[in-house]
Amino acid sequence: MPVAPNRRTVLRSSLALAAALPLAGALPSASASATPSDRPGAADLGPNVLLFDPSMGDAAIQAQVDSVFATQQSNQFGTERYALAFLPGTYNVDINVGFYTHVLGLGAAPDDVVINGHVTVDAQWLGGNGTQNFWRAAENLCIVPPDGLERWAVAQAGPMRRAHIKGDMTLWPSPPGNRWSSGGFLADSVVDGQVDSGSQQQWLSRNDRFGSWTGSNWNMVFVGTQGAPAQHFPNPAWTVVDATPTVREKPFLTRNADGSYQVFVPALRADSAGPTWVSGPAAGHAVPLSRFHVARPGESAESINRALARGQHLLLTPGVYPLAAPIRVRRPGTVVLGLGLATLQATNGNALLEVGDVGGVSVAGILLEAASAGSPVLLSVGEGRSRTRHVANPTVLFDVYARIGGAVAGGADVSVRIDSNDVICDNLWLWRADHGNDGTVGWTVNPADTGIEVNGDRVTAYGLAVEHYQKYEVLWRGDHGRTYFFQNEHPYDVPTQSAWTHDGTLGYAAYKVADTVTSHQAWGLGSYCFFDLNAGIYTDRAYEVPDTPGVVFTDLMTVCLNGPGGGGILHCINASGAPVQNGFGTFYMTAYSDGAATP
């Protein structure tokens, strides 16, 4: 399979096509929602959660699902948000998953909700180009595709979790069109048949089980995955880590037989392989929804903080939440769970979420957006460097996304800052927008220095995508850090080389490990450049690390996508690695440690 061009190389024509596609009419009002309001617990989840049970009939359910997709198929920067929630049972429906659509089963195990049909992400809204299929999710389902093939052709921020696919799975769009796809994350899932990566440029599978796997492009990473291919890098570029050192799975919503809801919080696992649920109920504990504050779009940070101060957890129902002050989490073990890509917007140069230096917090399923200038940080964990250890009960960030520009203009110095120790990041996409609504993108319009700054020790990232920030995109100062899968694009819109030079160095490394760090490990890293102003822009290196035995990078690569005269990346890591420049080119390195590179 030839390597597919990067999504942004066709951006202008893609956006023109998207603009030509009409947006479907609005969904029925909340009074016409899928579940009557007098059903137990239905009103608790807000008007943008469509709750289904088998007694409604497949035709009625299909009509509601199709209505959501008609609105959301090409609604890349809109404000609509939906969760499609299925009670335990069997359904004969096909679910197309558009933007800001979260499909979830409400059973205790994936096989409790059976979809005899497809749960599909495809790309015909963009002429077969799946590289902009962002911001959607599916979880806790059993999918039985009638033709034996499940299609999940996503880009970043499109995770599937806790799923059972009774058949094969393909990760690229259907014909016609170019059939490109770019990025994805699958966790705690079983695919009975074969997974075909197709045109997927990069992918992370964590704690899955496959019948088999075929395909490779730039960067395929498998951590704790049964049925993964054997380690081989490059050609094919398969990075395989047999066991996941420490992780717990994302909390998920279930409904009991009496109509009450609870959120199940899975237990921490060490040195694990495969899913949590295949041999019986997953370990963990349930929190009744009665202990949650169920927030609605438009609610203030002050109101939410009062509930958190009373000891409640937080459920964010689908929608956009403009906030002029941060939500503050100070209690150990607090769960902050978003449904339907719940979106927090900073409207006053403020932070959005501040988590104290406490253990066991879960932050899951939220999109953080700068909707004003001058936010110093959007999400912080901890309050400065600390000696406190949380190894037995770490805070975990699941499916947390940041967006600077694209939908609205705004800026933030740092999107995510981690000061606490032992934090786990599980699927983060931090994005300074390279395209979007008019007036929301430009070198001075959506400024952002750094995607993630890690100051805490023993921080682990599974699935870290950071794109287009203007300085170090990842800045890691803590010791004993680990990253499993990194995907990056340098900023496209650098106006001049002088605007992107510091201390005599051209550009900024995408992934910077501070000189004071003595131990850091990373597996499966890809960094790409596409300088689209034809201004001869260069960066000296993609990865910058101290030359010490404790810092080891395994399976890393660089790619240049811009044409002649655009510029490129002069070295892969530090002063090692051949340049990729002035035209399509790729460089692979199998290892780097103590100043020595293994080509």
C-alpha positions in Angstrom: 0.0 0.0 0.0 1.6 3.3 -1.0 1.9 5.9 1.7 -1.1 8.3 1.5 -0.4 12.0 1.3 -1.2 13.9 4.5 -4.7 15.4 5.0 -3.7 19.0 4.8 -2.1 18.7 1.3 -5.6 18.6 -0.1 -7.0 21.0 2.4 -8.1 23.8 0.1 -10.0 21.5 -2.3 -11.4 19.5 0.6 -12.8 22.6 2.3 -14.3 23.8 -1.0 -16.1 20.5 -1.3 -17.3 20.6 2.3 -18.7 24.1 1.7 -20.6 22.8 -1.3 -22.4 20.2 0.8 -25.7 21.4 2.3 -26.2 21.0 6.0 -29.3 19.0 6.8 -32.2 20.6 8.7 -32.3 20.7 12.5 -33.2 17.6 14.5 -36.6 17.4 16.1 -36.9 19.3 19.4 -36.2 17.7 22.7 -40.0 17.1 23.1 -39.7 14.7 20.2 -36.7 12.9 21.7 -36.2 9.1 21.3 -37.4 8.2 24.8 -40.5 9.6 26.5 -39.7 12.0 29.4 -41.6 9.9 31.9 -39.3 6.9 31.4 -37.2 6.4 34.6 -34.1 8.6 34.5 -34.6 9.9 31.0 -34.7 13.5 32.0 -31.5 13.3 33.9 -29.3 13.2 30.8 -30.6 16.3 29.0 -32.2 16.9 25.7 -29.2 15.9 23.5 -29.0 12.4 24.8 -31.2 10.2 22.6 -32.0 7.1 24.7 -33.1 3.9 22.9 -34.5 0.6 23.9 -35.6 -2.4 21.8 -39.3 -1.8 22.5 -39.2 1.4 20.4 -38.9 -0.6 17.2 -36.0 -0.7 14.8 -37.6 1.6 12.2 -38.2 4.4 14.7 -34.7 4.1 16.1 -33.2 4.2 12.6 -35.1 7.4 11.7 -33.7 9.1 14.8 -30.2 7.9 14.1 -30.4 9.0 10.5 -31.7 12.4 11.5 -28.6 13.0 13.7 -26.3 11.9 11.0 -27.9 14.1 8.4 -27.2 17.1 10.7 -23.7 16.0 11.8 -22.2 14.3 8.8 -20.3 17.4 7.6 -20.8 19.7 10.6 -17.1 20.0 11.5 -17.2 23.2 13.4 -20.8 23.5 14.5 -22.2 23.7 18.0 -24.5 20.7 18.0 -23.6 17.7 20.2 -25.3 14.3 20.6 -25.1 11.1 22.5 -26.9 8.0 21.1 -27.4 5.8 24.1 -28.6 2.2 23.8 -30.2 0.2 26.6 -29.3 -3.5 26.8 -30.9 -5.5 24.1 -30.6 -6.3 20.4 -31.0 -3.7 17.6 -31.2 -4.1 13.8 -30.0 -0.7 12.8 -27.1 0.9 10.9 -25.4 3.8 12.7 -23.4 6.3 10.7 -21.3 8.4 13.2 -20.8 12.0 12.3 -19.1 14.9 14.0 -19.7 15.3 17.8 -21.7 12.1 18.0 -21.0 9.7 20.8 -22.6 6.2 20.4 -22.6 4.2 23.7 -24.1 1.1 25.1 -25.5 1.2 28.6 -24.9 -2.4 29.6 -22.4 -3.7 32.1 -20.5 -5.5 29.3 -20.2 -4.8 25.5 -22.2 -7.9 24.6 -25.2 -6.6 26.5 -25.9 -4.2 23.6 -25.9 -5.9 20.3 -26.1 -3.9 17.1 -27.0 -6.2 14.1 -25.7 -3.7 11.6 -22.8 -1.3 11.1 -21.5 1.5 13.4 -19.7 3.3 10.6 -17.3 6.2 10.1 -16.8 6.8 6.4 -15.7 9.8 4.4 -18.1 10.4 1.4 -18.9 13.9 2.9 -15.4 14.8 1.9 -15.0 12.9 -1.4 -13.6 9.8 0.3 -11.0 11.7 2.3 -11.2 10.5 5.9 -8.4 12.6 7.2 -10.7 15.2 8.8 -13.0 12.7 10.5 -12.4 14.1 14.0 -14.5 14.4 17.2 -16.7 11.3 17.5 -16.7 8.1 19.5 -18.2 4.7 20.1 -18.0 2.5 23.2 -19.4 -0.5 25.1 -21.1 -2.2 22.1 -21.2 -5.5 20.3 -21.3 -4.8 16.6 -22.4 -7.6 14.2 -22.0 -6.3 10.7 -24.3 -8.2 8.3 -21.6 -8.3 5.6 -18.9 -9.2 8.1 -17.0 -5.9 7.8 -17.0 -3.0 10.3 -15.6 0.3 8.9 -14.1 2.9 11.3 -12.2 5.4 9.1 -11.3 8.1 11.6 -8.6 10.7 12.1 -7.7 12.1 15.5 -10.2 12.3 18.4 -12.2 9.4 17.0 -11.7 6.6 19.6 -13.5 3.3 19.8 -13.4 1.6 23.3 -14.7 -1.5 24.9 -16.2 -2.9 21.7 -16.7 -6.4 20.4 -16.6 -6.6 16.6 -18.0 -10.0 15.4 -16.3 -9.9 12.0 -13.5 -8.0 10.3 -12.6 -4.4 10.8 -11.2 -1.9 8.3 -9.7 1.5 9.1 -10.0 3.3 5.8 -12.9 4.8 3.8 -14.9 3.1 1.2 -14.6 3.9 -2.5 -14.9 6.1 -4.4 -12.4 8.9 -3.7 -8.8 9.0 -2.5 -9.7 6.8 0.6 -7.2 8.5 2.9 -7.3 8.2 6.6 -5.1 9.6 9.3 -5.0 8.5 12.9 -7.0 6.5 15.4 -7.2 4.8 18.8 -8.8 1.5 19.7 -8.7 0.2 23.3 -10.2 -2.6 25.5 -11.8 -4.1 22.4 -12.1 -7.5 20.6 -12.1 -7.9 16.9 -12.9 -11.6 16.1 -11.6 -11.4 12.6 -8.9 -9.4 10.9 -8.1 -5.7 11.2 -7.0 -4.0 8.0 -5.3 -0.7 8.5 -5.5 0.2 4.8 -4.4 3.8 4.2 -4.3 4.7 7.9 -1.2 6.8 8.4 -0.8 6.1 12.2 -2.8 4.1 14.7 -2.6 3.0 18.4 -4.1 -0.2 19.6 -4.0 -0.7 23.4 -5.2 -3.7 25.4 -7.1 -5.2 22.5 -7.5 -8.7 21.1 -7.5 -9.3 17.3 -7.9 -12.4 15.2 -5.2 -10.9 13.0 -3.8 -7.7 11.7 -2.8 -6.7 8.2 -1.4 -3.4 6.8 1.1 -0.7 7.7 1.8 2.8 6.7 3.9 5.2 8.7 3.4 4.3 12.4 1.3 1.4 13.7 1.7 0.9 17.5 0.4 -2.0 19.6 0.6 -2.0 23.4 -0.7 -4.9 25.4 -2.6 -6.2 22.4 -3.2 -9.9 21.8 -3.0 -10.9 18.2 -0.8 -8.0 17.2 1.8 -8.6 14.5 5.4 -9.2 15.4 7.7 -6.3 16.1 9.1 -4.9 12.8 10.3 -1.4 11.9 10.2 -0.1 9.3 8.5 -1.6 6.2 6.2 -2.6 7.8 6.3 -0.1 10.6 4.9 -2.1 13.5 6.0 -1.1 17.0 4.9 -3.8 19.5 5.0 -3.5 23.3 3.8 -6.8 24.8 2.3 -5.5 28.1 0.8 -2.2 29.2 2.7 -1.1 32.3 0.0 0.7 34.2 -3.5 1.8 33.1 -7.1 1.9 33.9 -9.9 2.1 31.4 -12.2 5.0 30.9 -15.3 5.2 33.2 -18.6 4.5 31.4 -22.3 5.0 32.0 -24.7 2.1 32.6 -28.3 1.8 33.5 -29.7 -0.6 36.0 -32.8 -2.8 35.7 -34.7 -0.4 38.0 -34.0 2.6 35.6 -31.3 4.2 37.8 -27.9 5.1 36.3 -24.4 4.5 37.5 -20.9 5.2 36.3 -18.5 2.3 36.4 -14.9 3.2 37.2 -12.5 0.4 36.1 -9.7 -0.6 38.4 -6.0 0.1 37.8 -4.1 -2.7 36.1 -0.4 -3.4 35.9 1.6 -5.2 33.2 -1.7 -6.1 31.4 -2.5 -7.5 28.0 -5.9 -7.8 26.3 -9.3 -6.4 27.3 -10.7 -6.1 30.8 -14.1 -7.8 30.2 -13.6 -11.0 28.1 -13.2 -13.4 31.1 -16.0 -11.9 33.2 -17.0 -8.6 34.8 -14.2 -6.0 34.8 -12.7 -5.1 38.2 -13.7 -1.7 39.5 -16.4 0.1 41.4 -19.7 1.8 40.5 -20.8 5.3 41.4 -24.6 6.0 41.4 -25.6 8.9 39.2 -27.3 10.3 42.3 -23.8 11.2 43.4 -23.1 13.2 40.2 -23.9 16.8 39.4 -25.5 16.5 36.0 -24.6 19.8 34.2 -26.3 21.4 31.2 -24.9 23.6 28.5 -24.9 27.2 29.7 -24.3 26.4 33.4 -21.6 28.6 35.0 -18.3 27.4 36.5 -19.5 28.9 39.8 -22.5 26.6 39.9 -20.5 23.5 38.9 -17.8 24.3 41.5 -20.4 24.5 44.3 -21.5 21.0 43.4 -17.9 19.7 43.3 -17.2 21.4 46.7 -20.2 19.4 48.1 -18.4 16.2 47.1 -20.3 15.4 43.9 -18.8 14.0 40.7 -19.6 15.8 37.4 -21.4 14.5 34.3 -21.3 17.0 31.4 -24.3 16.4 29.1 -23.7 17.1 25.4 -23.3 20.7 24.3 -21.1 23.8 24.5 -20.3 25.3 27.9 -18.9 28.9 27.7 -17.0 29.5 30.9 -15.5 32.7 32.3 -13.7 30.9 35.1 -12.2 27.4 35.6 -13.9 24.3 36.9 -11.9 23.2 40.0 -11.5 19.6 41.1 -10.0 19.2 44.5 -11.3 15.9 45.9 -9.5 12.6 45.3 -11.3 10.1 43.1 -13.6 12.7 41.4 -15.0 11.6 38.1 -15.5 14.3 35.4 -17.3 12.5 32.5 -18.4 14.2 29.3 -21.1 12.8 26.9 -21.4 13.7 23.3 -18.0 15.6 23.1 -19.1 18.1 25.7 -17.1 21.3 24.9 -15.8 23.7 27.5 -15.0 27.2 26.1 -12.7 29.7 27.8 -14.3 33.1 27.2 -12.3 35.3 29.6 -8.7 34.4 29.0 -9.2 31.8 31.8 -8.3 28.2 32.4 -11.1 25.7 31.9 -10.3 22.8 34.3 -8.0 22.8 37.3 -7.3 19.5 39.0 -5.5 19.6 42.3 -2.6 17.5 43.3 -4.8 14.6 44.4 -5.1 11.0 43.3 -7.6 9.0 41.4 -9.3 11.7 39.4 -10.8 10.7 36.0 -11.3 13.4 33.4 -12.9 11.8 30.3 -14.6 12.7 27.0 -14.2 16.5 26.9 -13.1 19.1 24.3 -11.3 22.2 25.6 -11.5 25.3 23.5 -9.9 28.7 23.6 -12.7 31.2 22.8 -10.8 34.2 23.9 -7.2 35.5 23.9 -4.7 35.1 26.7 -5.5 31.9 28.5 -2.2 30.8 30.2 -3.4 27.1 30.3 -6.6 25.3 29.5 -6.3 22.2 31.7 -3.9 21.8 34.6 -3.2 18.8 36.9 -1.4 19.8 40.1 -0.2 23.1 41.3 3.5 23.2 40.7 6.2 20.5 41.3 5.3 18.1 44.1 6.9 15.3 46.0 3.6 13.6 46.5 3.3 10.2 44.8 0.1 8.8 43.3 1.4 5.6 41.8 -1.2 3.5 43.6 -4.1 5.8 42.5 -3.2 8.0 39.6 -5.2 10.7 37.9 -6.1 9.7 34.3 -7.1 11.8 31.4 -9.2 9.9 28.8 -10.1 11.2 25.4 -9.3 14.8 26.3 -8.9 17.2 23.3 -7.9 20.8 23.0 -8.7 23.1 20.1 -7.1 26.5 19.5 -8.9 28.2 16.6 -11.0 26.4 14.0 -14.5 27.0 15.4 -13.8 30.3 17.1 -10.7 32.6 17.3 -8.7 32.4 20.5 -5.3 31.7 22.1 -3.7 29.8 24.9 -0.1 29.5 25.9 -0.3 25.9 27.0 -3.2 23.5 26.4 -2.4 20.9 29.0 0.0 21.2 31.9 0.8 18.3 34.2 2.6 19.1 37.5 1.3 16.1 39.5 3.2 12.8 39.6 2.1 9.5 38.1 -0.6 10.9 35.8 -1.7 8.8 32.9 -2.8 10.3 29.6 -5.0 7.9 27.5 -5.7 9.4 24.0 -5.1 13.1 23.8 -5.3 15.2 20.7 -4.1 18.8 21.2 -4.7 20.9 18.1 -3.8 24.4 17.1 -6.1 24.6 14.1 -4.7 24.7 10.6 -8.2 25.2 9.0 -11.7 26.1 10.1 -14.3 28.9 10.0 -13.3 32.2 8.5 -11.3 34.4 10.8 -10.3 31.7 13.2 -7.0 30.6 11.8 -3.7 32.5 11.3 -0.2 32.9 12.8 -1.4 35.8 15.1 -5.1 34.8 15.1 -4.9 31.5 17.1 -1.6 31.7 18.9 -0.5 28.8 21.0 3.0 28.0 22.3 2.8 24.4 23.6 0.3 21.6 23.5 1.4 19.7 26.6 3.9 20.6 29.3 4.8 17.8 31.7 6.6 18.7 34.9 5.5 15.7 37.0 7.5 12.5 37.4 6.4 9.1 36.2 3.8 10.5 33.8 2.7 8.0 31.1 1.0 8.8 27.8 -0.8 6.3 25.6 -1.7 8.0 22.4 -0.4 11.6 22.3 -1.2 13.7 19.2 0.0 17.3 19.2 -0.2 19.5 16.2 0.7 22.9 14.8 1.8 24.7 18.0 4.3 27.5 17.6 7.1 26.5 20.0 7.9 23.2 21.6 4.7 21.2 21.0 5.6 18.7 23.7 7.8 20.0 26.6 8.7 17.2 29.1 10.6 18.2 32.2 9.6 15.4 34.6 11.7 12.3 35.1 10.8 8.7 34.3 8.2 9.7 31.6 6.9 7.3 29.0 5.1 7.8 25.7 3.6 5.0 23.7 2.7 6.5 20.2 3.2 10.1 19.3 1.8 11.9 16.2 2.7 15.4 15.3 2.6 18.0 12.6 4.7 21.2 12.8 2.8 24.5 12.2 1.8 24.9 8.6 1.6 28.7 8.6 5.1 29.9 9.7 5.3 33.2 7.8 9.1 33.6 7.8 12.1 31.7 9.1 13.0 34.7 11.4 9.6 34.3 13.1 10.5 30.7 13.9 14.1 30.9 15.1 15.3 30.9 18.7 18.8 31.0 20.2 20.3 30.4 16.8 18.2 27.3 16.3 15.9 27.0 13.3 12.3 26.2 14.4 11.4 24.2 17.4 11.5 20.5 18.1 8.1 18.9 18.2 9.0 16.7 21.2 11.5 18.3 23.7 12.8 16.4 26.7 14.5 18.9 29.0 18.3 18.7 29.6 17.7 18.0 33.3 15.8 14.8 32.6 17.8 11.6 33.4 15.2 9.0 32.4 12.6 9.1 29.6 11.3 6.4 27.1 9.2 6.7 24.0 8.0 4.2 21.4 6.5 4.8 18.0 6.9 8.5 17.1 6.0 10.3 13.9 6.6 14.0 13.1 5.6 15.6 9.8 6.1 19.0 8.2 4.0 20.8 5.6 5.0 24.4 5.4 2.3 25.7 3.1 3.4 29.3 2.4 6.4 28.2 0.2 8.6 30.3 2.4 11.6 28.0 2.8 10.9 27.1 6.4 13.2 24.7 8.3 13.4 23.2 11.7 16.7 21.8 12.9 15.2 18.6 14.4 11.9 16.9 15.2 13.0 15.5 18.6 15.4 17.1 21.0 16.6 15.1 24.0 19.5 14.9 26.4 22.3 12.5 25.4 22.1 10.2 28.5 21.7 6.4 28.8 18.3 6.8 30.5 16.7 8.6 27.6 15.7 6.0 24.9 13.5 6.6 21.8 12.4 3.5 19.8 10.9 3.5 16.3 10.8 7.1 15.2 10.3 8.8 11.9 10.0 12.2 10.1 8.1 13.0 7.0 8.2 16.1 4.7 5.1 16.7 2.7 5.6 20.2 1.2 6.9 20.7 -2.3 10.1 22.2 -3.5 10.9 25.5 -1.9 8.8 24.8 1.1 11.5 23.7 3.5 11.8 20.7 5.8 13.2 18.9 8.8 17.0 18.8 8.9 17.5 16.1 11.5 15.3 13.4 13.0 16.6 13.6 16.6 19.3 16.0 17.9 22.0 16.0 15.2 21.2 12.5 14.0 19.2 11.5 11.0 19.1 12.6 7.3 17.0 15.6 6.3 13.6 15.4 4.8 13.0 18.5 2.8 11.6 20.2 -0.3 9.4 17.4 -1.5 7.9 14.2 -0.2 10.4 12.3 1.9 10.5 9.9 4.9 13.3 9.0 7.3 13.1 6.1 9.8 15.2 5.4 12.8 14.8 2.3 15.0 16.5 3.6 18.1 18.3 6.5 19.8 20.0 6.4 23.1 23.0 8.1 24.8 23.8 10.1 21.6 23.9 7.0 19.4 21.4 6.4 16.6 20.4 3.1 15.0 19.2 3.7 11.5 
